[in-house]
Amino acid sequence: MSVSEILLDIAKPHTPNIIEFAKVLTEIDGVEEVKIEVVEMDIKIETAKLRIKGNNLDLNKIEEKIRKLGGIIRSIDGVTVTK
């Protein structure tokens, strides 16, 4: 079995913008699609829903990349596991 989709609630700085943020996340092995939707914005951070689709996704690698971009995972809101 492998993880094929993860839905995360994240907080990230305004820079990089969500386009660049998504592009960097697609560099992770197994990631095929990244969708980010900003749900709240304040002076320093953006709160966003991050949906990542792919094959055999590794949450640890995803979290590491998000942290390198200055963000944090606030919660795991959904997951799809395929056989």
PANU-366246 format. One record per atom (N, C-alpha, C): residue number from 1; residue in three letters; chain; x, y, z. Coordinates in Angstrom, 2 decimals. Layout:
BEGIN
R num residu chaine       u       v       w
R NUM    ALA      A       X       Y       Z
...
//
This chain:
BEGIN
R num residu chaine       u       v       w
R   1    MET      A    0.84   -1.18    0.00
R   1    MET      A    0.00    0.00    0.00
R   1    MET      A    0.88    1.24    0.00
R   2    SER      A    0.37    2.31   -0.62
R   2    SER      A    1.14    3.55   -0.63
R   2    SER      A    0.21    4.75   -0.52
R   3    VAL      A    0.77    5.83   -0.02
R   3    VAL      A    0.02    7.08    0.12
R   3    VAL      A    0.02    7.78   -1.23
R   4    SER      A   -1.19    8.06   -1.75
R   4    SER      A   -1.29    8.70   -3.06
R   4    SER      A   -1.80   10.14   -2.99
R   5    GLU      A   -2.30   10.55   -1.82
R   5    GLU      A   -2.79   11.92   -1.67
R   5    GLU      A   -2.75   12.31   -0.20
R   6    ILE      A   -2.30   13.55    0.06
R   6    ILE      A   -2.27   14.09    1.41
R   6    ILE      A   -2.85   15.50    1.38
R   7    LEU      A   -3.72   15.80    2.34
R   7    LEU      A   -4.28   17.14    2.50
R   7    LEU      A   -3.76   17.71    3.81
R   8    LEU      A   -3.05   18.82    3.71
R   8    LEU      A   -2.42   19.43    4.88
R   8    LEU      A   -2.93   20.84    5.11
R   9    ASP      A   -2.99   21.23    6.37
R   9    ASP      A   -3.23   22.62    6.76
R   9    ASP      A   -1.86   23.16    7.13
R  10    ILE      A   -1.39   24.16    6.40
R  10    ILE      A   -0.05   24.69    6.64
R  10    ILE      A   -0.09   26.18    6.93
R  11    ALA      A    0.97   26.66    7.56
R  11    ALA      A    1.22   28.09    7.71
R  11    ALA      A    2.56   28.34    7.03
R  12    LYS      A    2.61   29.40    6.22
R  12    LYS      A    3.83   29.72    5.47
R  12    LYS      A    4.03   31.22    5.42
R  13    PRO      A    5.27   31.65    5.26
R  13    PRO      A    5.51   33.08    5.08
R  13    PRO      A    4.99   33.53    3.70
R  14    HIS      A    4.85   34.83    3.52
R  14    HIS      A    4.37   35.35    2.23
R  14    HIS      A    5.35   35.05    1.10
R  15    THR      A    6.63   34.94    1.44
R  15    THR      A    7.65   34.63    0.45
R  15    THR      A    8.28   33.30    0.80
R  16    PRO      A    8.35   32.34   -0.10
R  16    PRO      A    7.96   32.43   -1.50
R  16    PRO      A    6.43   32.43   -1.67
R  17    ASN      A    5.98   32.97   -2.79
R  17    ASN      A    4.55   32.98   -3.07
R  17    ASN      A    4.08   31.54   -3.34
R  18    ILE      A    2.77   31.36   -3.41
R  18    ILE      A    2.25   29.99   -3.51
R  18    ILE      A    2.64   29.30   -4.82
R  19    ILE      A    2.88   30.06   -5.87
R  19    ILE      A    3.31   29.44   -7.13
R  19    ILE      A    4.69   28.83   -6.96
R  20    GLU      A    5.63   29.60   -6.43
R  20    GLU      A    6.98   29.10   -6.22
R  20    GLU      A    6.99   27.98   -5.18
R  21    PHE      A    6.18   28.12   -4.14
R  21    PHE      A    6.07   27.11   -3.09
R  21    PHE      A    5.65   25.77   -3.71
R  22    ALA      A    4.63   25.81   -4.56
R  22    ALA      A    4.12   24.59   -5.21
R  22    ALA      A    5.18   23.99   -6.14
R  23    LYS      A    5.87   24.83   -6.89
R  23    LYS      A    6.90   24.33   -7.81
R  23    LYS      A    8.00   23.59   -7.06
R  24    VAL      A    8.43   24.12   -5.93
R  24    VAL      A    9.48   23.47   -5.15
R  24    VAL      A    8.99   22.12   -4.62
R  25    LEU      A    7.74   22.05   -4.19
R  25    LEU      A    7.21   20.80   -3.66
R  25    LEU      A    7.12   19.71   -4.74
R  26    THR      A    6.94   20.10   -5.99
R  26    THR      A    6.88   19.10   -7.06
R  26    THR      A    8.24   18.46   -7.33
R  27    GLU      A    9.31   19.01   -6.76
R  27    GLU      A   10.65   18.43   -6.91
R  27    GLU      A   10.84   17.18   -6.05
R  28    ILE      A    9.93   16.95   -5.11
R  28    ILE      A   10.03   15.79   -4.22
R  28    ILE      A    9.70   14.52   -5.01
R  29    ASP      A   10.50   13.47   -4.82
R  29    ASP      A   10.25   12.19   -5.50
R  29    ASP      A    8.83   11.70   -5.21
R  30    GLY      A    8.13   11.31   -6.28
R  30    GLY      A    6.79   10.77   -6.15
R  30    GLY      A    5.68   11.79   -6.27
R  31    VAL      A    5.98   13.07   -6.09
R  31    VAL      A    4.96   14.11   -6.16
R  31    VAL      A    4.64   14.41   -7.62
R  32    GLU      A    3.36   14.31   -7.97
R  32    GLU      A    2.92   14.57   -9.34
R  32    GLU      A    2.09   15.83   -9.46
R  33    GLU      A    1.40   16.21   -8.38
R  33    GLU      A    0.51   17.37   -8.44
R  33    GLU      A    0.47   18.04   -7.07
R  34    VAL      A    0.50   19.38   -7.09
R  34    VAL      A    0.41   20.16   -5.86
R  34    VAL      A   -0.65   21.23   -6.07
R  35    LYS      A   -1.57   21.33   -5.13
R  35    LYS      A   -2.61   22.36   -5.17
R  35    LYS      A   -2.58   23.10   -3.83
R  36    ILE      A   -2.47   24.42   -3.89
R  36    ILE      A   -2.46   25.24   -2.68
R  36    ILE      A   -3.59   26.26   -2.77
R  37    GLU      A   -4.33   26.37   -1.69
R  37    GLU      A   -5.39   27.37   -1.60
R  37    GLU      A   -5.21   28.15   -0.31
R  38    VAL      A   -4.95   29.46   -0.42
R  38    VAL      A   -4.79   30.31    0.76
R  38    VAL      A   -6.18   30.53    1.36
R  39    VAL      A   -6.29   30.26    2.66
R  39    VAL      A   -7.58   30.41    3.33
R  39    VAL      A   -7.60   31.59    4.30
R  40    GLU      A   -6.42   32.06    4.69
R  40    GLU      A   -6.33   33.20    5.60
R  40    GLU      A   -4.96   33.84    5.45
R  41    MET      A   -4.93   35.16    5.60
R  41    MET      A   -3.68   35.88    5.45
R  41    MET      A   -3.60   36.94    6.54
R  42    ASP      A   -2.43   37.05    7.17
R  42    ASP      A   -2.22   38.16    8.08
R  42    ASP      A   -0.91   38.86    7.71
R  43    ILE      A   -0.40   39.68    8.57
R  43    ILE      A    0.76   40.49    8.24
R  43    ILE      A    2.00   39.63    7.94
R  44    LYS      A    2.18   38.52    8.68
R  44    LYS      A    3.40   37.74    8.54
R  44    LYS      A    3.23   36.40    7.83
R  45    ILE      A    2.07   35.78    7.93
R  45    ILE      A    1.92   34.43    7.38
R  45    ILE      A    0.62   34.26    6.58
R  46    GLU      A    0.63   33.20    5.79
R  46    GLU      A   -0.55   32.75    5.07
R  46    GLU      A   -0.90   31.36    5.61
R  47    THR      A   -2.18   31.14    5.86
R  47    THR      A   -2.65   29.81    6.21
R  47    THR      A   -3.24   29.23    4.93
R  48    ALA      A   -2.88   27.99    4.62
R  48    ALA      A   -3.30   27.42    3.34
R  48    ALA      A   -3.64   25.95    3.48
R  49    LYS      A   -4.49   25.48    2.58
R  49    LYS      A   -4.75   24.05    2.41
R  49    LYS      A   -3.84   23.59    1.29
R  50    LEU      A   -3.10   22.54    1.55
R  50    LEU      A   -2.13   22.02    0.60
R  50    LEU      A   -2.49   20.58    0.27
R  51    ARG      A   -2.84   20.33   -1.00
R  51    ARG      A   -3.18   18.99   -1.45
R  51    ARG      A   -2.06   18.50   -2.36
R  52    ILE      A   -1.47   17.36   -1.99
R  52    ILE      A   -0.37   16.79   -2.76
R  52    ILE      A   -0.80   15.41   -3.24
R  53    LYS      A   -0.65   15.18   -4.55
R  53    LYS      A   -0.99   13.88   -5.13
R  53    LYS      A    0.25   13.29   -5.78
R  54    GLY      A    0.32   11.96   -5.77
R  54    GLY      A    1.46   11.30   -6.39
R  54    GLY      A    1.49    9.82   -6.06
R  55    ASN      A    2.68    9.26   -6.14
R  55    ASN      A    2.88    7.84   -5.88
R  55    ASN      A    3.82    7.65   -4.70
R  56    ASN      A    3.39    6.87   -3.74
R  56    ASN      A    4.22    6.53   -2.58
R  56    ASN      A    4.77    7.78   -1.91
R  57    LEU      A    3.88    8.72   -1.57
R  57    LEU      A    4.28    9.98   -0.96
R  57    LEU      A    4.90    9.75    0.42
R  58    ASP      A    5.95   10.49    0.71
R  58    ASP      A    6.66   10.39    1.98
R  58    ASP      A    6.43   11.67    2.77
R  59    LEU      A    5.61   11.59    3.83
R  59    LEU      A    5.28   12.77    4.61
R  59    LEU      A    6.52   13.41    5.22
R  60    ASN      A    7.49   12.63    5.62
R  60    ASN      A    8.71   13.20    6.20
R  60    ASN      A    9.46   14.08    5.20
R  61    LYS      A    9.56   13.64    3.96
R  61    LYS      A   10.23   14.44    2.92
R  61    LYS      A    9.43   15.71    2.62
R  62    ILE      A    8.11   15.58    2.60
R  62    ILE      A    7.25   16.73    2.35
R  62    ILE      A    7.40   17.74    3.48
R  63    GLU      A    7.35   17.27    4.72
R  63    GLU      A    7.48   18.17    5.87
R  63    GLU      A    8.85   18.85    5.88
R  64    GLU      A    9.90   18.12    5.54
R  64    GLU      A   11.24   18.70    5.50
R  64    GLU      A   11.31   19.83    4.47
R  65    LYS      A   10.72   19.62    3.30
R  65    LYS      A   10.75   20.66    2.25
R  65    LYS      A    9.93   21.88    2.67
R  66    ILE      A    8.77   21.65    3.30
R  66    ILE      A    7.94   22.75    3.78
R  66    ILE      A    8.71   23.58    4.80
R  67    ARG      A    9.42   22.92    5.71
R  67    ARG      A   10.21   23.63    6.73
R  67    ARG      A   11.34   24.44    6.08
R  68    LYS      A   11.98   23.89    5.06
R  68    LYS      A   13.04   24.62    4.36
R  68    LYS      A   12.51   25.88    3.69
R  69    LEU      A   11.23   25.85    3.33
R  69    LEU      A   10.59   27.01    2.71
R  69    LEU      A   10.04   27.98    3.75
R  70    GLY      A   10.24   27.66    5.04
R  70    GLY      A    9.80   28.55    6.11
R  70    GLY      A    8.42   28.25    6.66
R  71    GLY      A    7.81   27.15    6.20
R  71    GLY      A    6.45   26.82    6.62
R  71    GLY      A    6.41   25.73    7.67
R  72    ILE      A    5.21   25.49    8.19
R  72    ILE      A    4.99   24.40    9.14
R  72    ILE      A    3.67   23.71    8.80
R  73    ILE      A    3.61   22.43    9.14
R  73    ILE      A    2.35   21.69    9.00
R  73    ILE      A    1.58   21.87   10.30
R  74    ARG      A    0.37   22.41   10.18
R  74    ARG      A   -0.48   22.60   11.36
R  74    ARG      A   -1.30   21.34   11.65
R  75    SER      A   -1.74   20.67   10.59
R  75    SER      A   -2.48   19.42   10.78
R  75    SER      A   -2.54   18.63    9.48
R  76    ILE      A   -2.73   17.33    9.63
R  76    ILE      A   -3.00   16.46    8.48
R  76    ILE      A   -4.51   16.29    8.42
R  77    ASP      A   -5.13   16.82    7.37
R  77    ASP      A   -6.58   16.87    7.30
R  77    ASP      A   -7.19   15.78    6.43
R  78    GLY      A   -6.36   15.06    5.69
R  78    GLY      A   -6.88   13.98    4.86
R  78    GLY      A   -5.75   13.20    4.24
R  79    VAL      A   -6.05   11.95    3.89
R  79    VAL      A   -5.06   11.09    3.27
R  79    VAL      A   -5.78   10.05    2.41
R  80    THR      A   -5.16    9.68    1.30
R  80    THR      A   -5.64    8.59    0.46
R  80    THR      A   -4.53    7.57    0.35
R  81    VAL      A   -4.86    6.33    0.65
R  81    VAL      A   -3.90    5.22    0.54
R  81    VAL      A   -4.42    4.27   -0.50
R  82    THR      A   -3.57    3.89   -1.45
R  82    THR      A   -3.98    2.98   -2.51
R  82    THR      A   -3.24    1.66   -2.38
R  83    LYS      A   -3.86    0.64   -2.90
R  83    LYS      A   -3.31   -0.71   -2.84
R  83    LYS      A   -2.44   -1.02   -4.03
//
